Amino acid sequence: MKYFYLVVGVLVLAGCQTNPSTPVIDSVPQEIERLSVASAQLINIGDSQTEVVKALGSPNIITKNSAGQTSWVFDRLASYYEAIETTGNGGLKLLGSGIRSESISKSAITTKTLIIVIDFDDNSIVKDLIYRFSQY
């Protein structure tokens, strides 16, 4: 029985081995990471639409007001899930004549939103910029 656990342990560890040529799954394309509060703060009144696209990428929504001036809306919503399960020596409890291992599980979901609204004048120059970041 001791050898069975040893073989299973070796197989589990071998399955965790990574190939350096394999891309990392958690890597996020640069396009997605481009939109942030820091990148919004790089936009200045007087910047052109080209400078805005270089800094933030393409807008999600483009609208025009009654005067014909353009507004761009950038919005991102991201949810992050984290789960933690612990067992071990700290979780051992003596129950009657046996020992029982306690397992503690915790999970959390965090949602982040970022909305950027940029108003342009008749010459396609940044006239106004507002943004809102929230996390819950």
C-alpha positions in Angstrom: 0.0 0.0 0.0 2.9 2.3 0.7 4.2 1.8 -2.9 0.8 2.6 -4.2 0.8 6.1 -2.6 4.4 6.6 -3.8 3.5 5.9 -7.4 0.3 8.0 -7.3 2.4 10.9 -5.7 5.0 10.7 -8.5 2.4 10.7 -11.2 0.7 13.7 -9.7 3.9 15.6 -9.5 4.9 14.6 -13.0 1.6 15.9 -14.2 2.4 19.3 -12.7 5.6 19.7 -14.7 5.4 22.5 -17.3 7.0 22.7 -20.7 9.0 26.0 -21.0 7.9 26.3 -24.7 4.2 26.1 -23.8 2.6 29.6 -23.4 1.4 30.5 -20.0 -2.4 30.2 -19.7 -2.8 33.1 -17.3 -1.1 35.6 -19.7 -3.5 38.3 -20.9 -3.2 39.9 -24.3 -1.9 43.4 -24.2 -5.1 44.8 -25.8 -7.1 43.8 -22.7 -4.6 45.2 -20.2 -4.3 48.4 -22.1 -7.5 49.9 -20.5 -6.8 51.0 -17.0 -7.1 54.0 -14.7 -3.4 54.7 -15.4 -3.9 54.7 -19.1 -7.0 57.0 -18.8 -4.9 59.5 -16.9 -2.5 59.6 -19.8 -5.2 61.2 -22.0 -5.1 65.0 -22.0 -7.5 67.7 -23.1 -6.3 68.6 -26.7 -5.2 65.0 -27.7 -6.3 63.7 -31.0 -8.5 60.6 -31.6 -5.4 58.8 -32.9 -3.6 59.4 -29.6 -6.6 58.1 -27.7 -6.7 54.9 -29.8 -3.0 54.4 -29.3 -3.4 54.8 -25.5 -6.7 52.9 -24.9 -7.5 50.9 -28.0 -10.9 50.9 -29.8 -13.9 52.3 -27.9 -16.9 50.1 -27.1 -19.5 52.7 -28.0 -19.3 55.8 -30.3 -22.2 58.3 -30.0 -22.9 61.8 -31.3 -24.8 64.5 -29.4 -27.4 66.9 -30.9 -24.6 69.4 -31.8 -22.9 66.6 -33.8 -19.9 66.2 -31.4 -18.6 62.7 -30.9 -18.3 60.8 -27.6 -16.4 57.6 -27.1 -17.2 55.2 -24.3 -14.7 52.5 -23.1 -15.9 50.0 -20.5 -14.5 46.9 -19.1 -15.9 44.4 -16.6 -13.8 41.7 -15.1 -14.6 39.1 -12.4 -11.9 37.3 -10.5 -12.6 34.1 -8.5 -10.4 32.9 -5.7 -10.9 29.6 -3.8 -8.8 28.4 -0.9 -9.1 25.0 0.8 -6.8 24.2 3.8 -6.3 20.9 5.6 -3.4 19.7 7.7 -2.0 19.6 11.2 -3.7 22.8 12.3 -7.0 21.3 11.4 -6.8 18.0 13.3 -9.5 17.5 15.8 -9.7 14.6 18.3 -13.2 13.1 18.2 -13.8 10.2 20.6 -11.3 7.5 19.8 -10.4 8.7 16.3 -8.7 11.7 14.7 -10.5 13.7 12.1 -8.9 16.2 9.7 -10.8 19.4 9.5 -11.1 21.1 6.1 -11.7 24.8 5.7 -12.8 26.2 2.4 -13.1 29.9 1.5 -14.0 31.5 -1.8 -14.4 35.1 -3.0 -15.5 36.7 -6.2 -14.3 40.2 -7.0 -15.8 42.3 -9.8 -14.0 45.3 -11.2 -15.5 47.8 -13.6 -13.9 50.7 -15.5 -15.8 53.2 -17.6 -14.1 56.0 -19.5 -16.1 58.6 -21.5 -14.3 61.0 -23.8 -16.0 63.9 -25.5 -14.4 65.4 -28.7 -14.9 68.8 -30.2 -15.8 69.5 -33.9 -12.1 69.0 -34.8 -11.9 65.5 -33.2 -9.8 66.8 -30.3 -10.4 65.7 -26.7 -12.7 68.3 -25.1 -13.6 66.4 -21.9 -12.7 63.1 -20.1 -14.4 61.4 -17.2 -13.7 57.9 -15.8 -15.0 55.7 -13.0 -13.4 52.6 -11.4 -15.2 50.4 -9.0 -14.5 47.2 -7.3 -17.0 45.0 -5.3 
